[in-house]
Amino acid sequence: MQSMNQGEISTELKGQGIRPNSLSFIEKSINSMKAKHNARRMFQLGVILSR
């Protein structure tokens, strides 16, 4: 598994022709997942989602 920042994720999605792929959409999606899983940090979200 590879760590990517939000800009790299956006670029990767664009390269694969996946839409929506904007930085704003990615930020909103991450914030939504963090809220849903009660995670304050990305590390916490990663641990929760990897279970």
Backbone as a printed PyTorch tensor [residue, N CA C, xyz], in Angstrom:
tensor([[[  0.8500,  -1.1640,   0.0000],
         [  0.0000,   0.0000,   0.0000],
         [  0.8990,   1.2310,   0.0000]],

        [[  0.4800,   2.2540,  -0.7120],
         [  1.2740,   3.4680,  -0.8720],
         [  0.5340,   4.6560,  -0.2740]],

        [[  1.2690,   5.5000,   0.4220],
         [  0.6970,   6.7160,   0.9780],
         [  0.6650,   7.7970,  -0.0990]],

        [[ -0.4720,   8.4830,  -0.2120],
         [ -0.6090,   9.5510,  -1.2080],
         [ -1.2660,  10.7530,  -0.5450]],

        [[ -0.8400,  11.9560,  -0.9420],
         [ -1.5350,  13.1360,  -0.4430],
         [ -2.7520,  13.3990,  -1.3330]],

        [[ -3.5730,  14.3560,  -0.9350],
         [ -4.8250,  14.5970,  -1.6450],
         [ -4.6020,  15.0260,  -3.0910]],

        [[ -3.5750,  15.8080,  -3.3320],
         [ -3.2670,  16.2270,  -4.7010],
         [ -2.8790,  15.0510,  -5.5780]],

        [[ -2.0970,  14.1270,  -5.0190],
         [ -1.6930,  12.9320,  -5.7670],
         [ -2.8880,  12.0340,  -6.0520]],

        [[ -3.8080,  11.9560,  -5.1010],
         [ -5.0230,  11.1620,  -5.3080],
         [ -5.8300,  11.7550,  -6.4620]],

        [[ -5.9720,  13.0750,  -6.4610],
         [ -6.7090,  13.7490,  -7.5300],
         [ -6.0740,  13.4710,  -8.8910]],

        [[ -4.7600,  13.5760,  -8.9660],
         [ -4.0420,  13.3220, -10.2160],
         [ -4.2260,  11.8790, -10.6710]],

        [[ -4.1530,  10.9450,  -9.7370],
         [ -4.3170,   9.5240, -10.0640],
         [ -5.7220,   9.2500, -10.5970]],

        [[ -6.7310,   9.8190,  -9.9420],
         [ -8.1110,   9.6270, -10.4050],
         [ -8.3090,  10.2130, -11.8000]],

        [[ -7.7430,  11.3960, -12.0370],
         [ -7.8380,  12.0170, -13.3650],
         [ -7.1830,  11.1290, -14.4120]],

        [[ -6.0230,  10.5740, -14.0720],
         [ -5.3030,   9.7050, -14.9980],
         [ -6.0770,   8.4520, -15.3530]],

        [[ -6.9040,   7.9860, -14.4130],
         [ -7.7030,   6.7840, -14.6550],
         [ -9.0790,   7.1150, -15.2280]],

        [[ -9.3410,   8.3980, -15.4400],
         [-10.6220,   8.8080, -16.0160],
         [-11.7810,   8.7010, -15.0490]],

        [[-11.4960,   8.7110, -13.7590],
         [-12.5360,   8.5910, -12.7360],
         [-13.0220,   9.9860, -12.3680]],

        [[-14.3330,  10.1530, -12.3280],
         [-14.9290,  11.4280, -11.9560],
         [-15.9260,  11.2040, -10.8510]],

        [[-16.1410,  12.0780,  -9.9210],
         [-15.4350,  13.3300,  -9.7370],
         [-14.0240,  13.0890,  -9.2120]],

        [[-13.1310,  13.9950,  -9.5440],
         [-11.7370,  13.8260,  -9.1600],
         [-11.1130,  15.1110,  -8.6230]],

        [[-11.9410,  16.0940,  -8.3120],
         [-11.4170,  17.3830,  -7.8510],
         [-10.8830,  17.2800,  -6.4260]],

        [[ -9.9730,  18.1680,  -6.0960],
         [ -9.4060,  18.2140,  -4.7570],
         [-10.5000,  18.4780,  -3.7250]],

        [[-11.4490,  19.3330,  -4.0730],
         [-12.5660,  19.6440,  -3.1830],
         [-13.3910,  18.3950,  -2.8800]],

        [[-13.6810,  17.6010,  -3.8970],
         [-14.4490,  16.3720,  -3.7040],
         [-13.6980,  15.4040,  -2.7940]],

        [[-12.3940,  15.2830,  -2.9970],
         [-11.5790,  14.3790,  -2.1870],
         [-11.5750,  14.8350,  -0.7310]],

        [[-11.4020,  16.1390,  -0.4950],
         [-11.4130,  16.6780,   0.8640],
         [-12.7550,  16.4160,   1.5420]],

        [[-13.8500,  16.6540,   0.8240],
         [-15.1830,  16.4280,   1.3840],
         [-15.4110,  14.9510,   1.6850]],

        [[-14.9340,  14.0720,   0.8200],
         [-15.0930,  12.6320,   1.0300],
         [-14.3260,  12.1710,   2.2620]],

        [[-13.1010,  12.6510,   2.4060],
         [-12.2910,  12.2780,   3.5670],
         [-12.9360,  12.7950,   4.8480]],

        [[-13.3770,  14.0500,   4.8430],
         [-14.0310,  14.6040,   6.0290],
         [-15.2990,  13.8430,   6.3750]],

        [[-16.0390,  13.4280,   5.3730],
         [-17.2550,  12.6470,   5.5960],
         [-16.9330,  11.2950,   6.2300]],

        [[-15.8910,  10.6270,   5.7260],
         [-15.4910,   9.3340,   6.2970],
         [-14.9930,   9.4970,   7.7260]],

        [[-14.2310,  10.5710,   7.9880],
         [-13.7370,  10.8170,   9.3390],
         [-14.9040,  11.0250,  10.2990]],

        [[-15.9020,  11.7920,   9.8920],
         [-17.0700,  12.0410,  10.7350],
         [-17.8630,  10.7590,  10.9660]],

        [[-18.0610,   9.9830,   9.9240],
         [-18.8300,   8.7390,  10.0230],
         [-18.1900,   7.7490,  10.9860]],

        [[-16.8620,   7.7070,  10.9990],
         [-16.1430,   6.7280,  11.8160],
         [-15.5520,   7.3350,  13.0880]],

        [[-15.9480,   8.5720,  13.4060],
         [-15.4640,   9.2720,  14.6020],
         [-13.9460,   9.3060,  14.6890]],

        [[-13.2900,   9.5700,  13.5890],
         [-11.8300,   9.6690,  13.5450],
         [-11.4470,  11.1430,  13.4660]],

        [[-10.4960,  11.5390,  14.2890],
         [-10.0490,  12.9300,  14.2660],
         [ -8.8870,  13.1360,  13.3110]],

        [[ -8.1080,  12.1100,  13.1050],
         [ -6.9130,  12.2220,  12.2610],
         [ -6.9410,  11.1540,  11.1770]],

        [[ -6.1760,  11.4080,  10.1290],
         [ -6.0990,  10.4480,   9.0260],
         [ -5.5660,   9.0990,   9.5060]],

        [[ -4.6070,   9.1200,  10.4300],
         [ -4.0660,   7.8670,  10.9420],
         [ -5.1700,   7.0390,  11.5880]],

        [[ -5.9960,   7.6810,  12.4100],
         [ -7.1070,   6.9730,  13.0520],
         [ -8.0520,   6.3930,  12.0070]],

        [[ -8.3620,   7.1630,  10.9900],
         [ -9.2540,   6.6880,   9.9310],
         [ -8.6500,   5.4830,   9.2300]],

        [[ -7.3630,   5.5480,   8.9490],
         [ -6.6860,   4.4250,   8.3030],
         [ -6.7540,   3.1560,   9.1250]],

        [[ -6.5510,   3.2830,  10.4330],
         [ -6.6140,   2.1150,  11.3170],
         [ -8.0280,   1.5480,  11.3310]],

        [[ -9.0120,   2.4180,  11.4540],
         [-10.4100,   1.9760,  11.4950],
         [-10.7970,   1.2700,  10.1980]],

        [[-10.4230,   1.8420,   9.0620],
         [-10.8080,   1.2650,   7.7740],
         [-10.0340,   0.0020,   7.4290]],

        [[ -8.8890,  -0.2010,   8.0560],
         [ -8.0950,  -1.3920,   7.7400],
         [ -8.5140,  -2.6070,   8.5520]],

        [[ -9.4090,  -2.4330,   9.4850],
         [ -9.8550,  -3.5650,  10.3150],
         [-10.7540,  -4.4770,   9.5470]]])
